[in-house]
């Protein structure tokens, strides 16, 4: 089985060969769940909003081992990435999101703190319900503000 790092390295090699403009940045978060060994292995290339692995309200793990985003404007020697592993427990929930969600502002400030609190309350729901609850809360938070960035949210429930 390929490791997430090998997949990211393959992507980086081909991205650099294509010669994209220096102002383009690609952020990748690659994860493999090994259900036999009960391990999660990931490689983070540029995600500064760290994915969260939640066992319960008391055990929230930030998957924060990461590197720079992929770009032709960054020296190739700096585009080195590695795998990190975590043991999985039943019913853990993985949250992966782009920065557009927690960094959204409204008259109530940044959504980040409100989102952290909400995640600890809803992590035990099914993924579709989690996304629905975050969407409802985010819409309420926004009031009449415009969304300022792209938003991506992935919720994965391990059973």
N, C-alpha and C positions, 0 to 999 in steps of 0.2 A: 504494500500500500504506500502511495506517495505521502510524504509529510506535507503539511501546509507550507512550510518553508520552501520545499522543492517547487511547489506550484507557484509561489510568489517569485522565487528566483527565475523561473521559466518566463513568467510574465514580464519581469523587469528586463531581462535580456532582450526579449522581442520588442518591448516598448522602446528601449534605447536604440535598437536597430532601425526602427521606423522613423526616428528623428522628429518627434512631435515638438511643437514650439515650447520654449523654456517656461512660458507662463502657465502651461498646462500642468496640473497636479492630479495624481490619481492616488486615492486612499483605498487600501484593501484590508479586509479582515477575513482571513481564511481559517476555517475551523473544521476539525474532524472529530466525530464522536466514535470512539471504539467501544461498542456495546459489550464486547467480550471481556476486555480488560477494565471496563468502566472508567475510561479516561477521556478527557477532552484535551485535544492538542490544538493550539492556535498559533497563528503568525499575524502580527499587526504591522502593517505598513502605512503609517500616517494617520490612523484614527486617534485623535486627541481626546475625544469623548469616549472613554474606555467602556467597552461592553461590561455588563454586570452579570455575574453568576450568583443566583440567590438560592440558598438552602432553606433559610427561614429568616425572620425579622432580625435575628442576631448575627447571622452569617451571610454577609454580602461581600462577595469577592470582586474587586475591580481587576479586570484582565488588562493590566497596564504595561506589560512588557511590549514596547513598540518601538518602531523606528520612524524615520522620515517618510513623507509621502514620496511616491515615485514621480520623478521629473527629470527631463534632460537638462534642467538648470541646476541640478545637484550633481556633484562629482560622483561618478560610479562607485568609487571606493567607500562612499558614505551610504550607499544603498545596499547595506548588508543586513540581513534579517535572521532571526532565529525562532525556533519553536519553543513554546512554553506549554507545560502540562498541568492539569488539575484532575484530581480524583472526583468522580461523579457519585452523587448520592441519589436515591430515588426521589422523584418529584422536584428536582432542581429546575429552576427556570433561568434561561439565558436571554438577556436583553441586549440587542445590538441596535444602535441608532446613529444617525448622522447628527452633526452639530446643530442643524436647523431646529431641532425640537427643543433641547434644553437651553439654547442660547436665544430663543425667541423672547422679545421684550413686549410688555404691555404697560399700562398704567400701574400694574401690580408688581413690576420689576421683571426679573428673569424667570423663566419657567423652570429652570434647573432645580431649585430647592423644592418647589411644589411637586415636581415629577419624582424626585427621590422619595419623598414621603408617600406619594401615591403608590409607587412601585412596591413598597414594603407592605401595603395594604391589599394589593391585588395579585401578587406573584403566584398565589395558589390557584387562581382561576385558569381556565383553558385559554390557550393562546388567542383565539378569536375574541374571547371576552375581554382579555387584557387589552388588546388593541382597541376594541370598542370603548372601554372605560377611559383609556388615555385620550382617545379622540374626543369623547364628550367633555372631559376635564379641560383639555387643551382649547377646545372651542369656547368653553365658558371663560377660561383665562384670557383669551384674546379679546373678548368683548368686540370692539369694532376695529381693532388694529389689523393691519395687513401682515400677511406672512412674509418674512424677509428673506427666507432661504429655503432651499429644498429640504424636504423632510422624509426620512426613511426610518422605519421602525420594524424590527423583526423580534418576535417573541417565540422562543422554543421551549417546550415543556418536555422534560425527560421523565419517562415512566418506566 
